[in-house]
């Protein structure tokens, strides 16, 4: 895998964007996906950096979630904002991470991301249900580094 652009096809990217739209229908939470080739930083530290670069820490309810992928490093991180972390258990993202990892082990990256997004949406709606005045605060498009 030499380039981030080779990781997913355009069709697969659109399926991921659609999964974000579907997941966000039932929650006020905001989900983003960021894909890059590699990082020289600790993956969690880089994910937090991207979280801030994408202005995910500026949502009204502090309920943004980033799925960060370093493709060549074969590593990913799920990080949520303060509003989420203040109300959920420490292992809140483990089931989402497990679902994704199982797909990734068999090389099914797109489905792992889609299922992870949909699971994250289900988890978020328990604590952050969709609000009557809810607006999509962040882009659903995949960002790349």
C-alpha positions in Angstrom: 0.0 0.0 0.0 1.9 3.0 -1.2 -0.6 5.8 -1.2 -3.6 6.7 1.0 -5.6 7.1 -2.2 -5.1 3.3 -2.9 -6.5 2.3 0.5 -10.2 2.6 -0.5 -11.9 3.0 -3.9 -14.1 6.0 -4.6 -17.1 3.8 -4.2 -16.0 2.5 -0.9 -15.3 6.1 0.3 -18.9 7.0 -0.6 -20.2 4.0 1.3 -18.3 5.2 4.3 -19.7 8.8 4.0 -23.2 7.3 3.7 -22.6 5.2 6.9 -21.7 8.5 8.7 -24.9 10.1 7.4 -26.9 7.1 8.6 -25.2 6.9 12.0 -25.6 10.6 12.7 -29.4 10.5 11.9 -30.1 9.1 15.4 -27.6 11.0 17.4 -26.4 14.5 17.9 -22.8 13.1 17.9 -20.5 13.9 15.1 -18.4 11.2 13.4 -15.3 11.8 11.2 -12.9 9.5 9.5 -9.3 10.5 8.8 -6.9 8.4 6.8 -3.2 9.0 6.3 -0.2 6.9 5.2 1.9 6.9 8.4 2.9 9.1 11.4 6.1 9.4 13.3 4.1 10.3 16.4 2.4 8.0 18.8 -0.9 7.1 17.0 -3.1 8.3 19.8 -1.2 11.6 20.0 -1.5 12.1 16.2 -5.2 11.2 16.4 -5.7 14.0 19.0 -3.8 16.4 16.8 -6.0 15.6 13.8 -9.1 15.8 16.1 -8.1 19.5 16.8 -7.1 20.2 13.2 -10.5 19.1 12.0 -12.1 21.4 14.7 -13.9 18.4 16.2 -13.4 19.9 19.6 -15.7 22.8 18.7 -19.1 20.9 18.6 -21.8 22.3 20.7 -22.1 19.2 23.0 -18.4 18.2 22.7 -19.6 14.9 21.2 -17.3 14.4 18.2 -15.7 11.1 17.4 -12.7 10.6 15.2 -11.8 7.3 13.6 -8.1 7.8 12.7 -6.2 5.4 10.4 -2.5 5.2 9.7 -2.6 2.8 6.8 1.1 1.8 6.4 1.4 1.5 10.2 -1.6 -0.9 10.3 -3.0 1.1 13.2 -6.2 2.9 14.1 -7.5 5.0 17.0 -11.0 5.9 18.0 -11.1 9.1 20.1 -14.1 11.0 21.5 -14.4 14.5 22.8 -14.8 15.6 26.4 -18.6 15.5 26.4 -18.5 11.8 25.5 -15.6 10.8 27.8 -17.3 12.6 30.8 -20.4 10.3 30.6 -19.2 6.9 29.3 -17.2 4.0 30.8 -13.5 3.8 30.1 -14.1 0.8 27.8 -16.9 2.5 25.8 -15.2 2.2 22.4 -13.9 -1.4 22.9 -16.9 -3.1 21.2 -16.6 -0.7 18.2 -12.8 -1.3 18.0 -13.3 -5.1 18.2 -15.9 -5.1 15.4 -13.5 -3.1 13.2 -10.4 -5.2 14.1 -12.2 -8.4 13.1 -12.9 -7.1 9.6 -9.4 -5.7 9.3 -7.8 -9.0 10.1 -9.5 -10.5 7.0 -8.5 -7.5 4.9 -12.1 -6.1 4.7 -11.2 -2.5 5.5 -14.2 -0.7 4.0 -16.7 -3.0 5.8 -14.8 -2.6 9.1 -15.0 1.1 8.9 -18.6 1.1 7.9 -19.6 -1.3 10.7 -17.5 0.7 13.2 -19.2 3.9 12.2 -22.7 2.4 12.5 -21.8 0.9 15.9 -20.4 4.2 17.1 -23.7 5.8 16.1 -25.7 3.2 18.0 -23.4 3.7 21.1 -23.6 7.5 20.9 -27.4 7.7 20.6 -27.7 6.2 24.1 -26.0 9.2 25.6 -26.5 11.8 22.8 -29.9 11.2 21.1 -30.8 13.3 18.1 -32.2 16.7 19.1 -35.0 18.5 17.4 -32.7 21.4 16.5 -29.7 19.2 15.6 -27.6 20.3 12.8 -24.7 18.5 11.1 -21.8 20.5 12.6 -18.9 18.7 10.8 -18.4 17.4 7.3 -19.1 13.8 6.7 -16.3 13.6 4.0 -13.2 11.5 4.7 -10.2 13.7 5.4 -6.8 12.6 4.3 -3.3 13.5 5.4 
